[in-house]
Amino acid sequence: MNDVTPETLQARFPYMFPLEGEERRRAYTFFRGWLPPLAEACEDVDALLGVDKRGFHWTRVREKLGSPRLAYLMEGKGRVAVNIHRPTEVHRFECAAAEGHDPVALAINELVLQLEVKLRNLCIVGGAPSEINNDQGPWASLCPEHRADTFEEGHRDWKCSIWKSASDWGLAK
């Protein structure tokens, strides 16, 4: 899904992105560098859900302080991932508390946690390996090419700000 755009993703999975108008603008921010893994995760969630979509939909796909902020609803139960400790990896531990829980819900939760960890280490502009830094001003996940010392006016991807550059779909890939 490397050719994916926000429009193609939302057209492929309309049930996952039901918000409209101003709600949609506030809830969903799609960065070029993060969109291919998000699209792959949507494919995986769709496959896990099968025919019964369980009311699954994203309520928030955004970024804050360089980290992804992903939230969804499924069967009326909210799930918000705010990883204050910012782990670098996710481990699944089997425990008695997991018994009796819906295995699909557990698999989707794990998939979203893994996605958040992956996105934290991908450049929002180009998708290359990155680290969260603030040398462009705001905190953002940027690769060496898109950090302040190399990414400025005149660069092929530059579109007046880091945020515009990361979300401008007319840029070269």
C-alpha positions as a Markdown table, in Angstrom:
| # | Residue | x | y | z |
|---|---|---|---|---|
| 1 | Met | 0.0 | 0.0 | 0.0 |
| 2 | Asn | 2.8 | 2.5 | -0.8 |
| 3 | Asp | 0.5 | 4.5 | -3.1 |
| 4 | Val | -2.0 | 5.1 | -0.4 |
| 5 | Thr | -3.4 | 8.6 | 0.3 |
| 6 | Pro | -5.8 | 9.6 | 3.1 |
| 7 | Glu | -8.6 | 9.6 | 0.5 |
| 8 | Thr | -7.8 | 6.0 | -0.8 |
| 9 | Leu | -7.5 | 4.7 | 2.8 |
| 10 | Gln | -10.8 | 6.3 | 3.9 |
| 11 | Ala | -12.5 | 5.0 | 0.7 |
| 12 | Arg | -11.1 | 1.4 | 1.3 |
| 13 | Phe | -12.3 | 1.4 | 4.9 |
| 14 | Pro | -15.2 | 3.9 | 5.3 |
| 15 | Tyr | -16.4 | 2.2 | 8.5 |
| 16 | Met | -13.1 | 2.9 | 10.1 |
| 17 | Phe | -13.2 | 6.6 | 9.4 |
| 18 | Pro | -16.8 | 7.7 | 9.9 |
| 19 | Leu | -16.3 | 11.2 | 11.2 |
| 20 | Glu | -17.3 | 14.1 | 9.0 |
| 21 | Gly | -16.5 | 17.7 | 8.5 |
| 22 | Glu | -14.9 | 19.5 | 11.5 |
| 23 | Glu | -14.9 | 16.4 | 13.6 |
| 24 | Arg | -12.9 | 14.6 | 10.9 |
| 25 | Arg | -10.4 | 17.4 | 10.7 |
| 26 | Arg | -9.8 | 17.4 | 14.4 |
| 27 | Ala | -9.7 | 13.6 | 14.8 |
| 28 | Tyr | -7.5 | 12.5 | 11.8 |
| 29 | Thr | -4.1 | 13.8 | 10.8 |
| 30 | Phe | -2.4 | 11.7 | 8.2 |
| 31 | Phe | 1.4 | 12.1 | 7.7 |
| 32 | Arg | 3.0 | 10.8 | 4.5 |
| 33 | Gly | 5.7 | 8.9 | 6.3 |
| 34 | Trp | 3.2 | 7.2 | 8.7 |
| 35 | Leu | 0.4 | 6.4 | 6.2 |
| 36 | Pro | 1.8 | 3.1 | 4.7 |
| 37 | Pro | 2.1 | 1.4 | 8.1 |
| 38 | Leu | -1.3 | 2.8 | 9.2 |
| 39 | Ala | -2.9 | 1.4 | 5.9 |
| 40 | Glu | -1.3 | -2.0 | 6.6 |
| 41 | Ala | -2.6 | -1.9 | 10.1 |
| 42 | Cys | -6.1 | -1.1 | 8.8 |
| 43 | Glu | -5.8 | -4.1 | 6.4 |
| 44 | Asp | -4.8 | -6.3 | 9.4 |
| 45 | Val | -7.7 | -5.0 | 11.6 |
| 46 | Asp | -10.2 | -5.6 | 8.8 |
| 47 | Ala | -8.9 | -9.2 | 8.4 |
| 48 | Leu | -9.1 | -9.8 | 12.1 |
| 49 | Leu | -12.7 | -8.4 | 12.3 |
| 50 | Gly | -13.9 | -10.5 | 9.4 |
| 51 | Val | -17.5 | -10.0 | 8.5 |
| 52 | Asp | -18.6 | -8.7 | 11.9 |
| 53 | Lys | -16.9 | -5.2 | 12.1 |
| 54 | Arg | -18.1 | -4.8 | 15.7 |
| 55 | Gly | -18.6 | -1.1 | 15.3 |
| 56 | Phe | -14.8 | -0.6 | 15.0 |
| 57 | His | -13.7 | 2.8 | 14.1 |
| 58 | Trp | -10.9 | 5.2 | 14.7 |
| 59 | Thr | -11.7 | 8.1 | 16.9 |
| 60 | Arg | -8.3 | 9.7 | 16.8 |
| 61 | Val | -5.3 | 9.3 | 14.5 |
| 62 | Arg | -3.0 | 12.1 | 15.4 |
| 63 | Glu | 0.4 | 13.0 | 16.7 |
| 64 | Lys | 1.5 | 14.8 | 19.9 |
| 65 | Leu | 5.1 | 15.6 | 20.9 |
| 66 | Gly | 6.4 | 13.4 | 18.1 |
| 67 | Ser | 4.4 | 10.3 | 19.1 |
| 68 | Pro | 1.4 | 8.8 | 17.5 |
| 69 | Arg | -1.9 | 9.1 | 19.4 |
| 70 | Leu | -4.2 | 6.4 | 18.2 |
| 71 | Ala | -7.7 | 5.7 | 19.7 |
| 72 | Tyr | -10.5 | 3.5 | 18.5 |
| 73 | Leu | -13.9 | 2.3 | 19.6 |
| 74 | Met | -15.1 | -1.3 | 19.2 |
| 75 | Glu | -18.4 | -2.8 | 20.5 |
| 76 | Gly | -18.9 | 0.3 | 22.6 |
| 77 | Lys | -15.7 | -0.1 | 24.6 |
| 78 | Gly | -13.1 | 2.7 | 24.2 |
| 79 | Arg | -9.4 | 2.2 | 23.9 |
| 80 | Val | -7.0 | 5.0 | 24.1 |
| 81 | Ala | -3.3 | 4.5 | 23.9 |
| 82 | Val | -1.4 | 7.2 | 25.7 |
| 83 | Asn | 2.0 | 5.8 | 26.2 |
| 84 | Ile | 3.5 | 8.2 | 28.7 |
| 85 | His | 6.4 | 5.9 | 29.3 |
| 86 | Arg | 7.0 | 5.7 | 25.5 |
| 87 | Pro | 8.2 | 2.1 | 25.3 |
| 88 | Thr | 10.5 | 1.1 | 22.5 |
| 89 | Glu | 8.9 | -2.3 | 22.1 |
| 90 | Val | 5.7 | -4.1 | 23.1 |
| 91 | His | 5.7 | -7.6 | 24.7 |
| 92 | Arg | 2.7 | -9.8 | 25.0 |
| 93 | Phe | 2.5 | -11.7 | 28.3 |
| 94 | Glu | -0.1 | -14.5 | 28.6 |
| 95 | Cys | -1.8 | -14.4 | 31.9 |
| 96 | Ala | -4.9 | -15.7 | 33.6 |
| 97 | Ala | -6.6 | -12.2 | 33.4 |
| 98 | Ala | -6.7 | -12.6 | 29.6 |
| 99 | Glu | -8.8 | -15.7 | 29.9 |
| 100 | Gly | -12.4 | -15.0 | 28.9 |
| 101 | His | -11.4 | -11.9 | 26.9 |
| 102 | Asp | -12.3 | -11.7 | 23.2 |
| 103 | Pro | -9.2 | -12.9 | 21.3 |
| 104 | Val | -10.0 | -10.6 | 18.4 |
| 105 | Ala | -10.1 | -7.6 | 20.7 |
| 106 | Leu | -6.8 | -8.6 | 22.3 |
| 107 | Ala | -5.2 | -9.1 | 18.9 |
| 108 | Ile | -6.4 | -5.6 | 17.7 |
| 109 | Asn | -5.2 | -4.0 | 20.9 |
| 110 | Glu | -1.8 | -5.6 | 20.4 |
| 111 | Leu | -1.7 | -4.6 | 16.8 |
| 112 | Val | -2.4 | -1.0 | 17.6 |
| 113 | Leu | 0.3 | -0.9 | 20.3 |
| 114 | Gln | 2.8 | -2.4 | 17.9 |
| 115 | Leu | 1.8 | 0.2 | 15.3 |
| 116 | Glu | 2.4 | 3.1 | 17.8 |
| 117 | Val | 5.9 | 1.8 | 18.6 |
| 118 | Lys | 6.7 | 1.5 | 14.9 |
| 119 | Leu | 5.4 | 5.0 | 14.0 |
| 120 | Arg | 7.4 | 6.5 | 16.8 |
| 121 | Asn | 10.5 | 5.5 | 14.9 |
| 122 | Leu | 9.4 | 6.6 | 11.4 |
| 123 | Cys | 9.9 | 10.0 | 9.9 |
| 124 | Ile | 6.5 | 11.8 | 9.5 |
| 125 | Val | 7.7 | 13.3 | 6.2 |
| 126 | Gly | 9.3 | 10.3 | 4.4 |
| 127 | Gly | 8.9 | 7.2 | 6.5 |
| 128 | Ala | 12.6 | 6.6 | 7.0 |
| 129 | Pro | 14.0 | 5.5 | 10.4 |
| 130 | Ser | 13.9 | 8.5 | 12.7 |
| 131 | Glu | 14.0 | 9.7 | 16.3 |
| 132 | Ile | 11.8 | 12.2 | 18.1 |
| 133 | Asn | 13.5 | 15.6 | 18.3 |
| 134 | Asn | 12.6 | 19.2 | 18.4 |
| 135 | Asp | 15.3 | 20.7 | 16.1 |
| 136 | Gln | 12.6 | 21.8 | 13.6 |
| 137 | Gly | 10.9 | 23.7 | 16.5 |
| 138 | Pro | 8.0 | 21.4 | 17.6 |
| 139 | Trp | 8.7 | 17.9 | 18.7 |
| 140 | Ala | 8.4 | 15.5 | 15.7 |
| 141 | Ser | 9.7 | 12.2 | 14.6 |
| 142 | Leu | 12.2 | 13.1 | 11.9 |
| 143 | Cys | 14.9 | 11.3 | 10.0 |
| 144 | Pro | 18.4 | 12.9 | 9.4 |
| 145 | Glu | 17.3 | 14.2 | 6.0 |
| 146 | His | 14.3 | 16.1 | 7.4 |
| 147 | Arg | 15.9 | 17.5 | 10.6 |
| 148 | Ala | 16.7 | 21.2 | 10.8 |
| 149 | Asp | 20.3 | 21.1 | 9.5 |
| 150 | Thr | 19.3 | 19.5 | 6.2 |
| 151 | Phe | 15.6 | 20.3 | 5.8 |
| 152 | Glu | 14.8 | 23.9 | 4.9 |
| 153 | Glu | 13.5 | 26.0 | 2.1 |
| 154 | Gly | 14.8 | 24.7 | -1.2 |
| 155 | His | 14.7 | 21.0 | -0.1 |
| 156 | Arg | 12.6 | 19.0 | -2.5 |
| 157 | Asp | 10.1 | 18.1 | 0.3 |
| 158 | Trp | 9.9 | 21.6 | 1.9 |
| 159 | Lys | 6.4 | 23.1 | 2.0 |
| 160 | Cys | 6.7 | 26.1 | 4.4 |
| 161 | Ser | 6.5 | 24.0 | 7.7 |
| 162 | Ile | 7.3 | 20.6 | 8.9 |
| 163 | Trp | 3.6 | 19.8 | 9.3 |
| 164 | Lys | 2.7 | 21.0 | 5.8 |
| 165 | Ser | 5.6 | 19.0 | 4.4 |
| 166 | Ala | 4.6 | 15.9 | 6.2 |
| 167 | Ser | 1.0 | 16.1 | 5.0 |
| 168 | Asp | 1.3 | 17.5 | 1.5 |
| 169 | Trp | 0.4 | 14.7 | -0.8 |
| 170 | Gly | 1.8 | 16.3 | -3.9 |
| 171 | Leu | 5.4 | 15.9 | -2.8 |
| 172 | Ala | 7.8 | 13.5 | -4.5 |
| 173 | Lys | 8.1 | 10.1 | -2.8 |
